[in-house]
Amino acid sequence: MKLMTCPLNGPRNITEFQCHGEVHRQPEPSGTSDHEWAEYVWMSNNTAGVVREWWCHTPTNFWFLAERNTVTDEIVATFPVPADGPLGEAS
């Protein structure tokens, strides 16, 4: 059984979680073309190595960030969303 440490609930079975993709900067909605918005919503970098991703613990609907190695599928770290935003800057 693969475990993931939830920042709220501690170690839980990985089946209790859903990954919702890489963290990346959201464009300004009012100044973004349809093409740019579609790129933001549907495209990802698909980086080999450690990436920061949005995750949700499904039973509690708790959203948090995880750093995962996409080559080995190892969960490197998990942490709550910082007050200054997922990229470390005020949103």
PDB file with one MODEL, atoms N, CA, C and O in Angstrom:
MODEL        1
ATOM      1  N   MET A   1       0.849  -1.176   0.000  1.00  0.00           N
ATOM      2  CA  MET A   1       0.000   0.000   0.000  1.00  0.00           C
ATOM      3  C   MET A   1       0.894   1.239   0.000  1.00  0.00           C
ATOM      4  O   MET A   1       1.831   1.337   0.793  1.00  0.00           O
ATOM      5  N   LYS A   2       0.602   2.177  -0.888  1.00  0.00           N
ATOM      6  CA  LYS A   2       1.359   3.422  -0.969  1.00  0.00           C
ATOM      7  C   LYS A   2       0.678   4.467  -0.094  1.00  0.00           C
ATOM      8  O   LYS A   2      -0.533   4.672  -0.180  1.00  0.00           O
ATOM      9  N   LEU A   3       1.471   5.124   0.748  1.00  0.00           N
ATOM     10  CA  LEU A   3       0.942   6.142   1.643  1.00  0.00           C
ATOM     11  C   LEU A   3       1.376   7.529   1.190  1.00  0.00           C
ATOM     12  O   LEU A   3       2.448   7.715   0.615  1.00  0.00           O
ATOM     13  N   MET A   4       0.506   8.496   1.470  1.00  0.00           N
ATOM     14  CA  MET A   4       0.832   9.901   1.244  1.00  0.00           C
ATOM     15  C   MET A   4       0.504  10.631   2.533  1.00  0.00           C
ATOM     16  O   MET A   4      -0.530  10.370   3.149  1.00  0.00           O
ATOM     17  N   THR A   5       1.371  11.539   2.946  1.00  0.00           N
ATOM     18  CA  THR A   5       1.130  12.276   4.181  1.00  0.00           C
ATOM     19  C   THR A   5       0.341  13.537   3.875  1.00  0.00           C
ATOM     20  O   THR A   5       0.838  14.455   3.222  1.00  0.00           O
ATOM     21  N   CYS A   6      -0.884  13.569   4.353  1.00  0.00           N
ATOM     22  CA  CYS A   6      -1.743  14.738   4.209  1.00  0.00           C
ATOM     23  C   CYS A   6      -1.362  15.733   5.311  1.00  0.00           C
ATOM     24  O   CYS A   6      -1.217  15.326   6.463  1.00  0.00           O
ATOM     25  N   PRO A   7      -1.196  17.014   4.996  1.00  0.00           N
ATOM     26  CA  PRO A   7      -0.857  17.988   6.026  1.00  0.00           C
ATOM     27  C   PRO A   7      -1.933  18.124   7.108  1.00  0.00           C
ATOM     28  O   PRO A   7      -1.633  18.563   8.218  1.00  0.00           O
ATOM     29  N   LEU A   8      -3.161  17.758   6.806  1.00  0.00           N
ATOM     30  CA  LEU A   8      -4.252  17.847   7.771  1.00  0.00           C
ATOM     31  C   LEU A   8      -4.498  16.529   8.493  1.00  0.00           C
ATOM     32  O   LEU A   8      -4.746  16.528   9.698  1.00  0.00           O
ATOM     33  N   ASN A   9      -4.434  15.404   7.778  1.00  0.00           N
ATOM     34  CA  ASN A   9      -4.864  14.109   8.311  1.00  0.00           C
ATOM     35  C   ASN A   9      -3.750  13.103   8.551  1.00  0.00           C
ATOM     36  O   ASN A   9      -4.013  12.004   9.039  1.00  0.00           O
ATOM     37  N   GLY A  10      -2.507  13.453   8.217  1.00  0.00           N
ATOM     38  CA  GLY A  10      -1.399  12.522   8.409  1.00  0.00           C
ATOM     39  C   GLY A  10      -1.331  11.491   7.294  1.00  0.00           C
ATOM     40  O   GLY A  10      -1.950  11.670   6.245  1.00  0.00           O
ATOM     41  N   PRO A  11      -0.575  10.399   7.515  1.00  0.00           N
ATOM     42  CA  PRO A  11      -0.407   9.376   6.472  1.00  0.00           C
ATOM     43  C   PRO A  11      -1.727   8.678   6.137  1.00  0.00           C
ATOM     44  O   PRO A  11      -2.432   8.190   7.020  1.00  0.00           O
ATOM     45  N   ARG A  12      -2.043   8.642   4.844  1.00  0.00           N
ATOM     46  CA  ARG A  12      -3.282   8.019   4.367  1.00  0.00           C
ATOM     47  C   ARG A  12      -2.965   7.224   3.105  1.00  0.00           C
ATOM     48  O   ARG A  12      -1.962   7.472   2.436  1.00  0.00           O
ATOM     49  N   ASN A  13      -3.830   6.269   2.792  1.00  0.00           N
ATOM     50  CA  ASN A  13      -3.695   5.485   1.565  1.00  0.00           C
ATOM     51  C   ASN A  13      -3.799   6.426   0.365  1.00  0.00           C
ATOM     52  O   ASN A  13      -4.662   7.303   0.337  1.00  0.00           O
ATOM     53  N   ILE A  14      -2.935   6.248  -0.612  1.00  0.00           N
ATOM     54  CA  ILE A  14      -2.891   7.124  -1.787  1.00  0.00           C
ATOM     55  C   ILE A  14      -4.219   7.137  -2.547  1.00  0.00           C
ATOM     56  O   ILE A  14      -4.504   8.093  -3.268  1.00  0.00           O
ATOM     57  N   THR A  15      -5.029   6.097  -2.395  1.00  0.00           N
ATOM     58  CA  THR A  15      -6.321   6.053  -3.093  1.00  0.00           C
ATOM     59  C   THR A  15      -7.297   7.103  -2.568  1.00  0.00           C
ATOM     60  O   THR A  15      -8.319   7.358  -3.205  1.00  0.00           O
ATOM     61  N   GLU A  16      -7.006   7.716  -1.420  1.00  0.00           N
ATOM     62  CA  GLU A  16      -7.872   8.757  -0.865  1.00  0.00           C
ATOM     63  C   GLU A  16      -7.605  10.131  -1.479  1.00  0.00           C
ATOM     64  O   GLU A  16      -8.273  11.105  -1.132  1.00  0.00           O
ATOM     65  N   PHE A  17      -6.634  10.215  -2.389  1.00  0.00           N
ATOM     66  CA  PHE A  17      -6.215  11.504  -2.932  1.00  0.00           C
ATOM     67  C   PHE A  17      -6.431  11.570  -4.434  1.00  0.00           C
ATOM     68  O   PHE A  17      -6.463  10.553  -5.126  1.00  0.00           O
ATOM     69  N   GLN A  18      -6.578  12.802  -4.920  1.00  0.00           N
ATOM     70  CA  GLN A  18      -6.609  13.058  -6.360  1.00  0.00           C
ATOM     71  C   GLN A  18      -5.623  14.172  -6.671  1.00  0.00           C
ATOM     72  O   GLN A  18      -5.568  15.187  -5.977  1.00  0.00           O
ATOM     73  N   CYS A  19      -4.850  13.965  -7.724  1.00  0.00           N
ATOM     74  CA  CYS A  19      -3.931  14.994  -8.197  1.00  0.00           C
ATOM     75  C   CYS A  19      -4.676  15.873  -9.198  1.00  0.00           C
ATOM     76  O   CYS A  19      -5.391  15.374 -10.067  1.00  0.00           O
ATOM     77  N   HIS A  20      -4.499  17.173  -9.066  1.00  0.00           N
ATOM     78  CA  HIS A  20      -5.187  18.111  -9.959  1.00  0.00           C
ATOM     79  C   HIS A  20      -4.223  18.950 -10.783  1.00  0.00           C
ATOM     80  O   HIS A  20      -4.566  20.044 -11.231  1.00  0.00           O
ATOM     81  N   GLY A  21      -3.024  18.436 -10.979  1.00  0.00           N
ATOM     82  CA  GLY A  21      -2.104  19.065 -11.922  1.00  0.00           C
ATOM     83  C   GLY A  21      -1.077  19.994 -11.318  1.00  0.00           C
ATOM     84  O   GLY A  21      -1.102  20.318 -10.130  1.00  0.00           O
ATOM     85  N   GLU A  22      -0.175  20.407 -12.184  1.00  0.00           N
ATOM     86  CA  GLU A  22       0.932  21.270 -11.791  1.00  0.00           C
ATOM     87  C   GLU A  22       0.447  22.641 -11.333  1.00  0.00           C
ATOM     88  O   GLU A  22      -0.562  23.161 -11.811  1.00  0.00           O
ATOM     89  N   VAL A  23       1.189  23.203 -10.400  1.00  0.00           N
ATOM     90  CA  VAL A  23       0.958  24.584  -9.992  1.00  0.00           C
ATOM     91  C   VAL A  23       1.658  25.474 -11.016  1.00  0.00           C
ATOM     92  O   VAL A  23       2.845  25.300 -11.291  1.00  0.00           O
ATOM     93  N   HIS A  24       0.926  26.416 -11.570  1.00  0.00           N
ATOM     94  CA  HIS A  24       1.541  27.410 -12.447  1.00  0.00           C
ATOM     95  C   HIS A  24       0.749  28.705 -12.367  1.00  0.00           C
ATOM     96  O   HIS A  24      -0.420  28.714 -11.982  1.00  0.00           O
ATOM     97  N   ARG A  25       1.392  29.772 -12.730  1.00  0.00           N
ATOM     98  CA  ARG A  25       0.815  31.113 -12.588  1.00  0.00           C
ATOM     99  C   ARG A  25      -0.447  31.271 -13.439  1.00  0.00           C
ATOM    100  O   ARG A  25      -0.456  30.949 -14.627  1.00  0.00           O
ATOM    101  N   GLN A  26      -1.513  31.774 -12.806  1.00  0.00           N
ATOM    102  CA  GLN A  26      -2.766  32.017 -13.518  1.00  0.00           C
ATOM    103  C   GLN A  26      -2.686  33.366 -14.223  1.00  0.00           C
ATOM    104  O   GLN A  26      -2.314  34.364 -13.606  1.00  0.00           O
ATOM    105  N   PRO A  27      -3.028  33.406 -15.498  1.00  0.00           N
ATOM    106  CA  PRO A  27      -3.022  34.695 -16.199  1.00  0.00           C
ATOM    107  C   PRO A  27      -4.173  35.581 -15.722  1.00  0.00           C
ATOM    108  O   PRO A  27      -5.156  35.090 -15.167  1.00  0.00           O
ATOM    109  N   GLU A  28      -4.044  36.859 -15.939  1.00  0.00           N
ATOM    110  CA  GLU A  28      -5.104  37.813 -15.599  1.00  0.00           C
ATOM    111  C   GLU A  28      -6.302  37.551 -16.516  1.00  0.00           C
ATOM    112  O   GLU A  28      -6.191  37.737 -17.727  1.00  0.00           O
ATOM    113  N   PRO A  29      -7.449  37.121 -15.966  1.00  0.00           N
ATOM    114  CA  PRO A  29      -8.585  36.737 -16.817  1.00  0.00           C
ATOM    115  C   PRO A  29      -9.070  37.836 -17.763  1.00  0.00           C
ATOM    116  O   PRO A  29      -9.434  37.549 -18.904  1.00  0.00           O
ATOM    117  N   SER A  30      -9.080  39.082 -17.306  1.00  0.00           N
ATOM    118  CA  SER A  30      -9.631  40.145 -18.153  1.00  0.00           C
ATOM    119  C   SER A  30      -8.718  40.520 -19.319  1.00  0.00           C
ATOM    120  O   SER A  30      -9.183  41.097 -20.302  1.00  0.00           O
ATOM    121  N   GLY A  31      -7.428  40.201 -19.226  1.00  0.00           N
ATOM    122  CA  GLY A  31      -6.510  40.574 -20.292  1.00  0.00           C
ATOM    123  C   GLY A  31      -5.932  39.392 -21.039  1.00  0.00           C
ATOM    124  O   GLY A  31      -4.865  39.498 -21.644  1.00  0.00           O
ATOM    125  N   THR A  32      -6.631  38.258 -21.000  1.00  0.00           N
ATOM    126  CA  THR A  32      -6.105  37.032 -21.591  1.00  0.00           C
ATOM    127  C   THR A  32      -6.968  36.598 -22.771  1.00  0.00           C
ATOM    128  O   THR A  32      -8.196  36.593 -22.686  1.00  0.00           O
ATOM    129  N   SER A  33      -6.324  36.237 -23.858  1.00  0.00           N
ATOM    130  CA  SER A  33      -7.068  35.760 -25.029  1.00  0.00           C
ATOM    131  C   SER A  33      -7.610  34.355 -24.759  1.00  0.00           C
ATOM    132  O   SER A  33      -7.164  33.677 -23.833  1.00  0.00           O
ATOM    133  N   ASP A  34      -8.559  33.932 -25.564  1.00  0.00           N
ATOM    134  CA  ASP A  34      -9.106  32.580 -25.430  1.00  0.00           C
ATOM    135  C   ASP A  34      -8.007  31.535 -25.585  1.00  0.00           C
ATOM    136  O   ASP A  34      -7.989  30.536 -24.866  1.00  0.00           O
ATOM    137  N   HIS A  35      -7.096  31.763 -26.517  1.00  0.00           N
ATOM    138  CA  HIS A  35      -5.995  30.822 -26.746  1.00  0.00           C
ATOM    139  C   HIS A  35      -5.099  30.729 -25.507  1.00  0.00           C
ATOM    140  O   HIS A  35      -4.745  29.629 -25.083  1.00  0.00           O
ATOM    141  N   GLU A  36      -4.729  31.875 -24.923  1.00  0.00           N
ATOM    142  CA  GLU A  36      -3.881  31.876 -23.723  1.00  0.00           C
ATOM    143  C   GLU A  36      -4.589  31.193 -22.555  1.00  0.00           C
ATOM    144  O   GLU A  36      -3.964  30.458 -21.790  1.00  0.00           O
ATOM    145  N   TRP A  37      -5.887  31.436 -22.419  1.00  0.00           N
ATOM    146  CA  TRP A  37      -6.641  30.814 -21.328  1.00  0.00           C
ATOM    147  C   TRP A  37      -6.701  29.298 -21.523  1.00  0.00           C
ATOM    148  O   TRP A  37      -6.539  28.549 -20.561  1.00  0.00           O
ATOM    149  N   ALA A  38      -6.928  28.846 -22.735  1.00  0.00           N
ATOM    150  CA  ALA A  38      -6.954  27.405 -23.022  1.00  0.00           C
ATOM    151  C   ALA A  38      -5.597  26.779 -22.724  1.00  0.00           C
ATOM    152  O   ALA A  38      -5.538  25.675 -22.181  1.00  0.00           O
ATOM    153  N   GLU A  39      -4.510  27.458 -23.067  1.00  0.00           N
ATOM    154  CA  GLU A  39      -3.165  26.961 -22.753  1.00  0.00           C
ATOM    155  C   GLU A  39      -3.006  26.793 -21.245  1.00  0.00           C
ATOM    156  O   GLU A  39      -2.474  25.783 -20.784  1.00  0.00           O
ATOM    157  N   TYR A  40      -3.467  27.782 -20.475  1.00  0.00           N
ATOM    158  CA  TYR A  40      -3.358  27.720 -19.017  1.00  0.00           C
ATOM    159  C   TYR A  40      -4.159  26.541 -18.451  1.00  0.00           C
ATOM    160  O   TYR A  40      -3.667  25.803 -17.598  1.00  0.00           O
ATOM    161  N   VAL A  41      -5.380  26.374 -18.926  1.00  0.00           N
ATOM    162  CA  VAL A  41      -6.271  25.345 -18.380  1.00  0.00           C
ATOM    163  C   VAL A  41      -5.854  23.937 -18.798  1.00  0.00           C
ATOM    164  O   VAL A  41      -5.871  23.026 -17.970  1.00  0.00           O
ATOM    165  N   TRP A  42      -5.481  23.739 -20.053  1.00  0.00           N
ATOM    166  CA  TRP A  42      -5.318  22.382 -20.577  1.00  0.00           C
ATOM    167  C   TRP A  42      -3.891  21.907 -20.780  1.00  0.00           C
ATOM    168  O   TRP A  42      -3.663  20.701 -20.866  1.00  0.00           O
ATOM    169  N   MET A  43      -2.933  22.797 -20.857  1.00  0.00           N
ATOM    170  CA  MET A  43      -1.562  22.381 -21.154  1.00  0.00           C
ATOM    171  C   MET A  43      -0.712  22.370 -19.881  1.00  0.00           C
ATOM    172  O   MET A  43      -0.914  23.189 -18.985  1.00  0.00           O
ATOM    173  N   SER A  44       0.225  21.450 -19.813  1.00  0.00           N
ATOM    174  CA  SER A  44       1.170  21.405 -18.698  1.00  0.00           C
ATOM    175  C   SER A  44       2.567  21.200 -19.257  1.00  0.00           C
ATOM    176  O   SER A  44       2.743  20.808 -20.411  1.00  0.00           O
ATOM    177  N   ASN A  45       3.557  21.473 -18.415  1.00  0.00           N
ATOM    178  CA  ASN A  45       4.942  21.353 -18.874  1.00  0.00           C
ATOM    179  C   ASN A  45       5.392  19.907 -18.973  1.00  0.00           C
ATOM    180  O   ASN A  45       6.294  19.597 -19.750  1.00  0.00           O
ATOM    181  N   ASN A  46       4.780  19.012 -18.200  1.00  0.00           N
ATOM    182  CA  ASN A  46       5.146  17.597 -18.195  1.00  0.00           C
ATOM    183  C   ASN A  46       6.644  17.415 -17.934  1.00  0.00           C
ATOM    184  O   ASN A  46       7.332  16.676 -18.637  1.00  0.00           O
ATOM    185  N   THR A  47       7.119  18.108 -16.912  1.00  0.00           N
ATOM    186  CA  THR A  47       8.535  18.111 -16.558  1.00  0.00           C
ATOM    187  C   THR A  47       8.960  16.778 -15.960  1.00  0.00           C
ATOM    188  O   THR A  47       8.248  16.205 -15.136  1.00  0.00           O
ATOM    189  N   ALA A  48      10.121  16.288 -16.375  1.00  0.00           N
ATOM    190  CA  ALA A  48      10.708  15.098 -15.752  1.00  0.00           C
ATOM    191  C   ALA A  48      11.497  15.568 -14.538  1.00  0.00           C
ATOM    192  O   ALA A  48      12.427  16.364 -14.665  1.00  0.00           O
ATOM    193  N   GLY A  49      11.124  15.076 -13.366  1.00  0.00           N
ATOM    194  CA  GLY A  49      11.782  15.494 -12.129  1.00  0.00           C
ATOM    195  C   GLY A  49      10.749  15.944 -11.120  1.00  0.00           C
ATOM    196  O   GLY A  49       9.577  15.578 -11.216  1.00  0.00           O
ATOM    197  N   VAL A  50      11.178  16.734 -10.158  1.00  0.00           N
ATOM    198  CA  VAL A  50      10.297  17.170  -9.073  1.00  0.00           C
ATOM    199  C   VAL A  50       9.456  18.359  -9.527  1.00  0.00           C
ATOM    200  O   VAL A  50       9.987  19.367  -9.994  1.00  0.00           O
ATOM    201  N   VAL A  51       8.134  18.227  -9.384  1.00  0.00           N
ATOM    202  CA  VAL A  51       7.197  19.300  -9.711  1.00  0.00           C
ATOM    203  C   VAL A  51       6.275  19.537  -8.522  1.00  0.00           C
ATOM    204  O   VAL A  51       6.036  18.640  -7.713  1.00  0.00           O
ATOM    205  N   ARG A  52       5.759  20.765  -8.432  1.00  0.00           N
ATOM    206  CA  ARG A  52       4.782  21.114  -7.394  1.00  0.00           C
ATOM    207  C   ARG A  52       3.397  20.965  -8.002  1.00  0.00           C
ATOM    208  O   ARG A  52       3.119  21.492  -9.079  1.00  0.00           O
ATOM    209  N   GLU A  53       2.520  20.233  -7.292  1.00  0.00           N
ATOM    210  CA  GLU A  53       1.189  19.925  -7.819  1.00  0.00           C
ATOM    211  C   GLU A  53       0.105  20.220  -6.784  1.00  0.00           C
ATOM    212  O   GLU A  53       0.351  20.213  -5.578  1.00  0.00           O
ATOM    213  N   TRP A  54      -1.095  20.477  -7.290  1.00  0.00           N
ATOM    214  CA  TRP A  54      -2.286  20.576  -6.453  1.00  0.00           C
ATOM    215  C   TRP A  54      -2.789  19.168  -6.156  1.00  0.00           C
ATOM    216  O   TRP A  54      -2.893  18.345  -7.065  1.00  0.00           O
ATOM    217  N   TRP A  55      -3.101  18.881  -4.894  1.00  0.00           N
ATOM    218  CA  TRP A  55      -3.685  17.605  -4.500  1.00  0.00           C
ATOM    219  C   TRP A  55      -4.884  17.867  -3.595  1.00  0.00           C
ATOM    220  O   TRP A  55      -4.962  18.899  -2.928  1.00  0.00           O
ATOM    221  N   CYS A  56      -5.810  16.922  -3.582  1.00  0.00           N
ATOM    222  CA  CYS A  56      -6.982  17.016  -2.718  1.00  0.00           C
ATOM    223  C   CYS A  56      -7.178  15.692  -1.993  1.00  0.00           C
ATOM    224  O   CYS A  56      -7.169  14.626  -2.608  1.00  0.00           O
ATOM    225  N   HIS A  57      -7.360  15.774  -0.657  1.00  0.00           N
ATOM    226  CA  HIS A  57      -7.742  14.591   0.114  1.00  0.00           C
ATOM    227  C   HIS A  57      -9.257  14.492  -0.031  1.00  0.00           C
ATOM    228  O   HIS A  57      -9.993  15.278   0.567  1.00  0.00           O
ATOM    229  N   THR A  58      -9.717  13.539  -0.814  1.00  0.00           N
ATOM    230  CA  THR A  58     -11.117  13.458  -1.219  1.00  0.00           C
ATOM    231  C   THR A  58     -12.105  13.346  -0.053  1.00  0.00           C
ATOM    232  O   THR A  58     -13.114  14.050  -0.072  1.00  0.00           O
ATOM    233  N   PRO A  59     -11.873  12.494   0.970  1.00  0.00           N
ATOM    234  CA  PRO A  59     -12.868  12.389   2.043  1.00  0.00           C
ATOM    235  C   PRO A  59     -13.111  13.691   2.806  1.00  0.00           C
ATOM    236  O   PRO A  59     -14.222  13.926   3.283  1.00  0.00           O
ATOM    237  N   THR A  60     -12.087  14.542   2.928  1.00  0.00           N
ATOM    238  CA  THR A  60     -12.250  15.790   3.678  1.00  0.00           C
ATOM    239  C   THR A  60     -12.288  17.019   2.779  1.00  0.00           C
ATOM    240  O   THR A  60     -12.524  18.127   3.259  1.00  0.00           O
ATOM    241  N   ASN A  61     -12.058  16.837   1.482  1.00  0.00           N
ATOM    242  CA  ASN A  61     -11.982  17.938   0.518  1.00  0.00           C
ATOM    243  C   ASN A  61     -10.926  18.967   0.924  1.00  0.00           C
ATOM    244  O   ASN A  61     -11.109  20.166   0.709  1.00  0.00           O
ATOM    245  N   PHE A  62      -9.827  18.499   1.508  1.00  0.00           N
ATOM    246  CA  PHE A  62      -8.728  19.373   1.914  1.00  0.00           C
ATOM    247  C   PHE A  62      -7.728  19.496   0.769  1.00  0.00           C
ATOM    248  O   PHE A  62      -7.157  18.502   0.320  1.00  0.00           O
ATOM    249  N   TRP A  63      -7.525  20.718   0.305  1.00  0.00           N
ATOM    250  CA  TRP A  63      -6.593  20.992  -0.788  1.00  0.00           C
ATOM    251  C   TRP A  63      -5.238  21.376  -0.228  1.00  0.00           C
ATOM    252  O   TRP A  63      -5.146  22.124   0.745  1.00  0.00           O
ATOM    253  N   PHE A  64      -4.179  20.856  -0.851  1.00  0.00           N
ATOM    254  CA  PHE A  64      -2.825  21.149  -0.405  1.00  0.00           C
ATOM    255  C   PHE A  64      -1.875  21.001  -1.584  1.00  0.00           C
ATOM    256  O   PHE A  64      -2.290  20.657  -2.691  1.00  0.00           O
ATOM    257  N   LEU A  65      -0.608  21.261  -1.337  1.00  0.00           N
ATOM    258  CA  LEU A  65       0.417  21.148  -2.369  1.00  0.00           C
ATOM    259  C   LEU A  65       1.328  19.979  -2.060  1.00  0.00           C
ATOM    260  O   LEU A  65       1.581  19.657  -0.899  1.00  0.00           O
ATOM    261  N   ALA A  66       1.811  19.354  -3.105  1.00  0.00           N
ATOM    262  CA  ALA A  66       2.784  18.270  -2.951  1.00  0.00           C
ATOM    263  C   ALA A  66       3.867  18.449  -3.995  1.00  0.00           C
ATOM    264  O   ALA A  66       3.618  18.906  -5.110  1.00  0.00           O
ATOM    265  N   GLU A  67       5.070  18.079  -3.607  1.00  0.00           N
ATOM    266  CA  GLU A  67       6.158  18.008  -4.568  1.00  0.00           C
ATOM    267  C   GLU A  67       6.381  16.537  -4.855  1.00  0.00           C
ATOM    268  O   GLU A  67       6.631  15.741  -3.949  1.00  0.00           O
ATOM    269  N   ARG A  68       6.285  16.182  -6.147  1.00  0.00           N
ATOM    270  CA  ARG A  68       6.360  14.785  -6.566  1.00  0.00           C
ATOM    271  C   ARG A  68       7.388  14.642  -7.675  1.00  0.00           C
ATOM    272  O   ARG A  68       7.453  15.463  -8.589  1.00  0.00           O
ATOM    273  N   ASN A  69       8.187  13.591  -7.582  1.00  0.00           N
ATOM    274  CA  ASN A  69       9.144  13.281  -8.640  1.00  0.00           C
ATOM    275  C   ASN A  69       8.392  12.510  -9.715  1.00  0.00           C
ATOM    276  O   ASN A  69       7.930  11.395  -9.472  1.00  0.00           O
ATOM    277  N   THR A  70       8.267  13.091 -10.892  1.00  0.00           N
ATOM    278  CA  THR A  70       7.485  12.464 -11.960  1.00  0.00           C
ATOM    279  C   THR A  70       8.208  11.291 -12.604  1.00  0.00           C
ATOM    280  O   THR A  70       7.593  10.513 -13.333  1.00  0.00           O
ATOM    281  N   VAL A  71       9.498  11.152 -12.348  1.00  0.00           N
ATOM    282  CA  VAL A  71      10.253  10.025 -12.893  1.00  0.00           C
ATOM    283  C   VAL A  71      10.055   8.788 -12.026  1.00  0.00           C
ATOM    284  O   VAL A  71       9.823   7.694 -12.542  1.00  0.00           O
ATOM    285  N   THR A  72      10.148   8.961 -10.702  1.00  0.00           N
ATOM    286  CA  THR A  72      10.052   7.828  -9.774  1.00  0.00           C
ATOM    287  C   THR A  72       8.677   7.709  -9.120  1.00  0.00           C
ATOM    288  O   THR A  72       8.398   6.704  -8.466  1.00  0.00           O
ATOM    289  N   ASP A  73       7.811   8.713  -9.282  1.00  0.00           N
ATOM    290  CA  ASP A  73       6.499   8.810  -8.649  1.00  0.00           C
ATOM    291  C   ASP A  73       6.605   8.920  -7.123  1.00  0.00           C
ATOM    292  O   ASP A  73       5.638   8.632  -6.417  1.00  0.00           O
ATOM    293  N   GLU A  74       7.760   9.330  -6.615  1.00  0.00           N
ATOM    294  CA  GLU A  74       7.950   9.515  -5.176  1.00  0.00           C
ATOM    295  C   GLU A  74       7.354  10.852  -4.748  1.00  0.00           C
ATOM    296  O   GLU A  74       7.581  11.878  -5.390  1.00  0.00           O
ATOM    297  N   ILE A  75       6.584  10.829  -3.650  1.00  0.00           N
ATOM    298  CA  ILE A  75       6.088  12.058  -3.049  1.00  0.00           C
ATOM    299  C   ILE A  75       7.230  12.600  -2.190  1.00  0.00           C
ATOM    300  O   ILE A  75       7.594  11.988  -1.186  1.00  0.00           O
ATOM    301  N   VAL A  76       7.790  13.736  -2.578  1.00  0.00           N
ATOM    302  CA  VAL A  76       8.949  14.304  -1.897  1.00  0.00           C
ATOM    303  C   VAL A  76       8.522  15.072  -0.654  1.00  0.00           C
ATOM    304  O   VAL A  76       9.150  14.944   0.397  1.00  0.00           O
ATOM    305  N   ALA A  77       7.452  15.877  -0.762  1.00  0.00           N
ATOM    306  CA  ALA A  77       6.976  16.687   0.363  1.00  0.00           C
ATOM    307  C   ALA A  77       5.516  17.043   0.143  1.00  0.00           C
ATOM    308  O   ALA A  77       5.043  17.109  -0.991  1.00  0.00           O
ATOM    309  N   THR A  78       4.810  17.271   1.244  1.00  0.00           N
ATOM    310  CA  THR A  78       3.437  17.776   1.185  1.00  0.00           C
ATOM    311  C   THR A  78       3.332  18.921   2.180  1.00  0.00           C
ATOM    312  O   THR A  78       3.973  18.899   3.231  1.00  0.00           O
ATOM    313  N   PHE A  79       2.522  19.926   1.847  1.00  0.00           N
ATOM    314  CA  PHE A  79       2.382  21.068   2.740  1.00  0.00           C
ATOM    315  C   PHE A  79       1.112  21.837   2.402  1.00  0.00           C
ATOM    316  O   PHE A  79       0.639  21.792   1.266  1.00  0.00           O
ATOM    317  N   PRO A  80       0.551  22.554   3.401  1.00  0.00           N
ATOM    318  CA  PRO A  80      -0.629  23.367   3.131  1.00  0.00           C
ATOM    319  C   PRO A  80      -0.279  24.496   2.158  1.00  0.00           C
ATOM    320  O   PRO A  80       0.891  24.840   1.991  1.00  0.00           O
ATOM    321  N   VAL A  81      -1.281  25.054   1.531  1.00  0.00           N
ATOM    322  CA  VAL A  81      -1.062  26.177   0.621  1.00  0.00           C
ATOM    323  C   VAL A  81      -0.615  27.374   1.460  1.00  0.00           C
ATOM    324  O   VAL A  81      -1.326  27.766   2.385  1.00  0.00           O
ATOM    325  N   PRO A  82       0.542  27.962   1.160  1.00  0.00           N
ATOM    326  CA  PRO A  82       1.017  29.111   1.935  1.00  0.00           C
ATOM    327  C   PRO A  82       0.079  30.309   1.807  1.00  0.00           C
ATOM    328  O   PRO A  82      -0.622  30.455   0.805  1.00  0.00           O
ATOM    329  N   ALA A  83       0.074  31.161   2.825  1.00  0.00           N
ATOM    330  CA  ALA A  83      -0.782  32.346   2.816  1.00  0.00           C
ATOM    331  C   ALA A  83      -0.451  33.280   1.657  1.00  0.00           C
ATOM    332  O   ALA A  83      -1.316  34.020   1.188  1.00  0.00           O
ATOM    333  N   ASP A  84       0.799  33.250   1.191  1.00  0.00           N
ATOM    334  CA  ASP A  84       1.189  34.126   0.083  1.00  0.00           C
ATOM    335  C   ASP A  84       1.001  33.464  -1.278  1.00  0.00           C
ATOM    336  O   ASP A  84       1.524  33.949  -2.281  1.00  0.00           O
ATOM    337  N   GLY A  85       0.260  32.361  -1.320  1.00  0.00           N
ATOM    338  CA  GLY A  85      -0.086  31.713  -2.583  1.00  0.00           C
ATOM    339  C   GLY A  85       0.765  30.499  -2.889  1.00  0.00           C
ATOM    340  O   GLY A  85       1.815  30.311  -2.276  1.00  0.00           O
ATOM    341  N   PRO A  86       0.328  29.669  -3.832  1.00  0.00           N
ATOM    342  CA  PRO A  86       1.014  28.414  -4.141  1.00  0.00           C
ATOM    343  C   PRO A  86       2.394  28.594  -4.758  1.00  0.00           C
ATOM    344  O   PRO A  86       3.218  27.680  -4.722  1.00  0.00           O
ATOM    345  N   LEU A  87       2.647  29.770  -5.324  1.00  0.00           N
ATOM    346  CA  LEU A  87       3.953  30.029  -5.928  1.00  0.00           C
ATOM    347  C   LEU A  87       4.831  30.880  -5.020  1.00  0.00           C
ATOM    348  O   LEU A  87       5.917  31.298  -5.421  1.00  0.00           O
ATOM    349  N   GLY A  88       4.364  31.142  -3.790  1.00  0.00           N
ATOM    350  CA  GLY A  88       5.146  31.938  -2.865  1.00  0.00           C
ATOM    351  C   GLY A  88       5.044  33.430  -3.105  1.00  0.00           C
ATOM    352  O   GLY A  88       5.949  34.186  -2.752  1.00  0.00           O
ATOM    353  N   GLU A  89       3.944  33.853  -3.703  1.00  0.00           N
ATOM    354  CA  GLU A  89       3.729  35.279  -3.947  1.00  0.00           C
ATOM    355  C   GLU A  89       2.267  35.590  -3.694  1.00  0.00           C
ATOM    356  O   GLU A  89       1.400  34.760  -3.967  1.00  0.00           O
ATOM    357  N   ALA A  90       1.986  36.758  -3.186  1.00  0.00           N
ATOM    358  CA  ALA A  90       0.605  37.133  -2.877  1.00  0.00           C
ATOM    359  C   ALA A  90      -0.233  37.113  -4.144  1.00  0.00           C
ATOM    360  O   ALA A  90       0.186  37.606  -5.190  1.00  0.00           O
ATOM    361  N   SER A  91      -1.423  36.537  -4.035  1.00  0.00           N
ATOM    362  CA  SER A  91      -2.307  36.449  -5.202  1.00  0.00           C
ATOM    363  C   SER A  91      -3.328  37.557  -5.180  1.00  0.00           C
ATOM    364  O   SER A  91      -4.161  37.647  -6.082  1.00  0.00           O
TER     365      SER A  91
ENDMDL
END
